[in-house]
């Protein structure tokens, strides 16, 4: 994924993709800053068969805006592309949902998909300063146009 970028024109995103995995506790890693989008190496490559899982921050400790601060504005039909060199995989949003952090259906969010799919994840809801976590997770799902 070296040099790959996520582009979502409707919400002004043009951001680098960085590979991520899980930490020693099995928790998904998060991007190290508010400008990168993480691609999880345990998921499909964007544009390949399966579910490519991407995450980005809603905000940071020093800014109320980060790469996915406008993710909640996406609606069905909005275009998303992943560009790597001369190759581009183009997707369309088909749903957006928010779940309480402790009730998010991980099998649905992280599981395999029958066709090339993008799953974008960020925080939502209210920030709990004691636990340093948001109450919800916002998930946006996109697929190749015409795919099942």
KEKOLZA-879368 format. One record per residue (C-alpha): x, y, z; residue in one letter. Coordinates in steps of 0.05 Angstrom, whole numbers, plus 5000, padded with zeros to 4 digits. Layout:
BEGIN
XYZA ...
***
This chain:
BEGIN
500050005000X 506150454996X 504051114965X 496550944965X 491451494979X 484151524999X 480152034961X 473052244978X 471452884939X 464653024971X 467953135039X 474753385015X 478952785035X 485452634999X 489652265050X 495351765052X 493851045071X 498450725122X 498649985138X 496349785209X 495249145247X 493648965318X 497449095382X 499948575432X 493048555464X 489648405398X 486749115394X 486549445326X 491949975320X 489950685302X 493451185257X 498951565292X 496352245272X 490052605249X 491752635175X 493151905157X 488051355142X 489850665167X 488950045124X 488649405166X 493448885138X 488848325162X 483548575114X 483048555037X 486949024994X 482349584969X 479249364903X 480748624914X 475548104933X 473448185006X 472848735057X 478249275061X 477849595129X 480250315137X 480250765198X 481651495213X 481051975271X 474952425282X 479252925319X 485752955358X 488053205426X 490153865394X 484753955340X 477253855335X 478253635262X 481853045234X 481652645169X 474852315184X 471552915218X 466452965161X 465352215150X 458352275179X 456352715119X 457152145069X 450751885038X 449051304991X 451951414922X 457851844944X 464351664909X 470451394945X 476951184911X 483450864931X 489151074886X 495950734883X 500450964827X 496650894761X 491450424792X 484850674820X 479250284853X 472750684853X 467150544903X 460250814921X 457550884991X 451550435003X 450450525078X 452750895140X 451150675211X 453150855282X 453350375341X 454950445414X 462250265422X 460749645464X 455149405417X 458549495349X 457648835309X 465048675297X 463548075253X 459548515206X 464449095208X 470948695202X 468448055169X 469347835098X 464948105042X 462647744978X 465348274932X 470548834937X 468149274994X 470949865034X 469249945107X 471150615138X 471050685214X 471551285260X 469151515328X 462451845339X 457952055397X 460452385460X 467552375487X 468552065556X 474552445585X 475551935641X 476151335594X 478951755537X 474151435487X 468051615446X 461351295460X 459951065389X 463150795326X 461151065258X 461850565201X 461050725127X 460750165076X 462250255002X 462449764943X 464549764871X 458950044828X 454449474805X 457348974855X 452848554900X 
***
